[in-house]
Amino acid sequence: EVQLVESGGGLVQPGESLTVSCAASGFLFSNTYYGMNWVRQAPGKGLEWVSYIYADSSTIYYADSVRGRFTISRDNARNSVYLHMNSLRDEDTAVYYCARDRRGLQMEYWGLGTLVTVSS
Amino acid sequence: QSALTQPASVSGSPGQSITISCTGTSSDVGAYDYVSWYQQHPGQAPKVMIYDVTNRPSGVSNRFSGSKSGNTASLTISGLQAEDEADYYCSSFTVSNTAVFGGGTKVTVL
């Protein structure tokens, strides 16, 4: 059974940094088919795609809203994907979901999410 | 990248069919067949219902079907059931190598 478990969320002040993690299990994480995505959802709002990383980290994409501030990475030995967030803003407050990519940035499996709150 | 356009709400009685539209542009929905639909119940993570415009993942009821014409994709739910009441989001791959979601549609079963 595919499982994705996010962690690392919390309360931070504007301008600070935070890294959220996603631990994967139930599939061969390093398989070339399995890119990974981060998707976020602000409280009471819709879904927003954030970033994607290919299986071997050779290809990375970002949404315009986070490019230059967020960095996605993965450690295939640890079956984990990370999102390092710098210069956080109030509008980055959201539940952050990791999701396995099917192809074409279509989310096949989702974790339960981790809440990041940016507030002074 | 602007969000795809979905109706804010759609409702129907049990047993009826409803259709949710998802309108994009020639740079997203019209450019690729990488269109997905997700169902989200309150307090839960999203779940994929349709991928590649028309394909249903294993375990998803065949009451859910997808289609696309030009820059508009659609999700049809036939034989509406109480458990179908949820928020639904479409998404598409874009020419900028990003993904864009629709604003979401709240489905109410009357």
Interface residues (C-beta under 8 A of the other chain):
Chain A: N37 V39 G46 L47 E48 W49 Y52 Y61 Y62 A63 D64 Y97 R102 R103 G104 L105 Q106 M107 E108 W110 G111 L112 G113
Chain B: Q1 A3 Y32 Y34 S36 Y38 Q40 A45 P46 K47 V48 Y51 D52 P57 Y89 S91 F93 N97 T98 A99 V100 F101 G102 G103 G104
